[in-house]
Amino acid sequence: MSPADAPDDGTGIHCRLDELLEDRGMTLTALSEAVGVSVVNLSVLKNDRAKAIRFSTLTAICDVLGCEVGDLLVRSP
């Protein structure tokens, strides 16, 4: 089994994208257009199903939302 096929490893990383969008009154569609990433890919991230994220995507999301990486991604116990 390759790492991509492995079951969830329970990293405990939580994406706060939904909370940040709500705080800013922004939709996932608007973020998608501003960042240049598909709504589907942002939805995967938002729902904690992403296995990886490019630094360029992470930077673009943080730039648009006016936040830091630590505001977007947090480690839950």
N, C-alpha and C positions, 0 to 999 in steps of 0.2 A: 504494500500500500504506500503510495507516495504521500508526501506531506499535504498536498492539495486535497487528497481524498480522505485525510484523517478526520475523525470526528472532532467536534469542538473541544479545544484543549483547555478551556476554562481559564483563559488568561486574566479574566476579571477586568478587562478594559471596557469602559462604557463611553459611548459617544453621546454627548449632550446636545446634538444638533437640533433636535426638536425643541428643547428648552430655549436655546439661543435664538432660533427662528421666531418662536412665540414672543420672547422678550422684545424683539425688534419689529414685530408685526410684519414679518416677511414670510412668503410661501416658499416651499421647496422648489416650485417652478421658477420663481423669481431668482432664487439662489442659483439654480441650474443655468439660467441664462447669463447671469452675472459672472459665473465661474467658468462656464464652458464645459461642464460635466453633465452627463445625462441625468434626468430625474431618477431613472432606474438605479444608477450607480450611487447617487446620493441617498436614495431610499435604503439601499443595502447598508450603507454606512450608518444612517440614522437608526436603523433597527438592529444595530450591533451584530450584523451578519458578515461584515467585511473581514477578510483575512489579512489585507494589507491596504496601504494608501500611499500614493506617491507624495513625496515632499512638495512637489510643485502644486498638487491638488490641495494639500493641507495648507500651504501658504496662501493660495488663492482664496480658500474658504475663510481663513482667518482674516485676510485683508478685507474681504467683502463684509464680514460680520463685525469687524473691528474688535477682534478678540485675540487671545494668545492660545497656543496649542493646548496648554494646561486648562484653559476654559472649555475647550471642545472635547478633549479626551481626558478622562479621569480613570483612576484605578479604583475599583470597588472591592471591598473585602470579600 
